[in-house]
Amino acid sequence: MKKLTQDEYNQLPIRGKGRSSHVFNSIVNLQIGEALLIEKNDWKRKASPSTLVRYIEKNHDMRFTCGSLAGGNGWAVRRIGEIKNETIKVEAPVQVQSMNKTTDADADRLQLKSDLVVFYLGRMAFHKIERIEDSIKASVGHFWKSDSNIVKELFGEIIKSLEEQGHIVIENGKTYIPLRRN
């Protein structure tokens, strides 16, 4: 066993986890400004080393330039820096939280609207014909936990949409399900 200095440790070719190839380890261990020549006989895969370089960039926050040599004798890879994601990591949680608040409110409203549609269509199937005022009163009474103004607003949207689609007919303040579609 031997104690290593910082310089000696930095010179060691560290192998990654799993079945990392020699080329992979060489690319990962490049310092900023260093370059690597990959010859044809070093590369056994079908795809070019640029796919491996893009994978390393994505998963190891490193930036490279990669290109094939003239004549098709190999590829050159040079490390040019690191990818800085610090600003994104700080700002992203704030945006996600604000989006979740609006999404929760929208989801609650959508759930109430779908429950209201089911409730109203159930009443229409039972009563066949009913005054709109009676339907609104019954809806507000049934969804008493929700704001009555929101229930009335959603109910208006629902009957308007159902009428436009031809599922109900509104005449003289009453709604009914038509027997035949025109």
SVG drawing of the C-alpha trace seen along z (x, -y; Angstrom):
<svg xmlns="http://www.w3.org/2000/svg" viewBox="-91 -34 95 38">
<polyline fill="none" stroke="black" stroke-width="0.4" points="0.0,0.0 1.2,-3.5 0.1,-6.9 -0.6,-9.2 -0.1,-12.9 -2.8,-15.1 -0.8,-15.3 -0.2,-11.5 -3.9,-10.9 -4.9,-13.4 -2.6,-11.4 -4.3,-8.1 -6.7,-6.9 -9.8,-6.3 -12.2,-3.7 -15.9,-4.3 -18.6,-2.1 -19.8,0.9 -18.2,2.0 -16.6,-1.2 -14.4,-0.9 -10.9,-2.3 -12.1,-5.0 -14.9,-6.0 -12.5,-6.3 -10.0,-8.2 -12.7,-10.8 -14.1,-11.1 -10.7,-11.7 -9.8,-14.5 -9.0,-17.8 -10.2,-21.1 -8.1,-21.9 -6.8,-18.3 -7.5,-16.3 -7.7,-12.6 -7.1,-10.9 -9.2,-7.7 -7.8,-5.5 -10.0,-3.1 -8.5,0.0 -9.4,-1.4 -13.1,-1.8 -15.2,1.4 -18.7,0.0 -21.0,-0.6 -21.8,-4.2 -19.1,-6.9 -17.5,-8.1 -19.6,-11.3 -22.6,-9.4 -20.4,-8.4 -19.2,-12.0 -22.8,-13.3 -23.7,-10.7 -20.8,-11.8 -21.8,-15.5 -25.3,-14.8 -24.6,-12.6 -21.3,-14.1 -21.8,-17.8 -18.8,-18.1 -18.5,-19.9 -16.5,-18.5 -15.8,-19.0 -15.7,-15.9 -14.9,-15.3 -13.7,-12.7 -10.2,-13.0 -9.8,-13.6 -9.2,-10.3 -11.3,-8.3 -8.4,-7.3 -10.1,-8.1 -11.6,-10.8 -10.4,-13.7 -12.1,-14.6 -11.2,-17.7 -12.7,-18.8 -13.6,-22.5 -15.3,-23.1 -18.1,-22.2 -21.9,-22.7 -23.2,-25.1 -26.7,-24.3 -26.6,-26.1 -29.0,-28.9 -31.5,-26.4 -31.4,-24.3 -32.1,-27.4 -34.9,-28.8 -36.7,-25.5 -38.2,-24.7 -39.9,-28.2 -41.5,-27.7 -42.6,-24.2 -44.2,-25.3 -46.2,-28.1 -47.2,-25.8 -48.4,-23.1 -50.6,-25.7 -52.4,-26.7 -52.5,-23.1 -54.2,-22.0 -56.8,-24.8 -57.4,-23.9 -57.6,-20.2 -60.1,-20.9 -62.3,-23.0 -62.2,-20.4 -63.1,-17.7 -66.0,-19.8 -67.2,-20.4 -67.1,-16.7 -69.0,-15.8 -71.5,-18.5 -72.0,-17.0 -72.7,-13.6 -75.0,-14.9 -77.0,-17.0 -77.3,-14.2 -78.5,-11.9 -81.2,-14.3 -82.2,-14.8 -82.4,-11.0 -84.7,-10.8 -86.9,-13.8 -86.9,-13.9 -87.8,-17.6 -86.8,-20.2 -86.7,-23.9 -83.1,-25.4 -83.7,-27.2 -84.6,-23.9 -81.5,-22.2 -79.3,-25.1 -80.8,-24.9 -80.3,-21.1 -76.7,-21.5 -75.8,-24.1 -77.4,-22.0 -75.6,-18.8 -72.2,-20.5 -72.6,-22.6 -68.9,-22.3 -68.0,-24.2 -68.5,-27.9 -72.1,-28.4 -71.0,-31.1 -68.5,-28.7 -71.2,-25.9 -73.6,-28.3 -70.9,-29.5 -69.9,-25.9 -73.5,-24.8 -74.1,-27.6 -71.1,-26.4 -72.3,-22.8 -75.8,-23.4 -74.6,-25.7 -72.1,-23.1 -74.6,-20.3 -77.1,-22.4 -74.5,-23.2 -73.6,-19.5 -77.3,-18.6 -77.6,-16.5 -80.2,-18.7 -82.8,-21.3 -83.5,-24.5 -87.0,-26.0 -88.8,-28.5 -86.4,-28.1 -86.7,-24.3 -84.3,-21.7 -85.1,-18.2 -83.3,-15.4 -84.5,-15.3 -86.0,-12.0 -84.5,-12.2 -81.4,-14.1 -81.9,-16.3"/>
</svg>
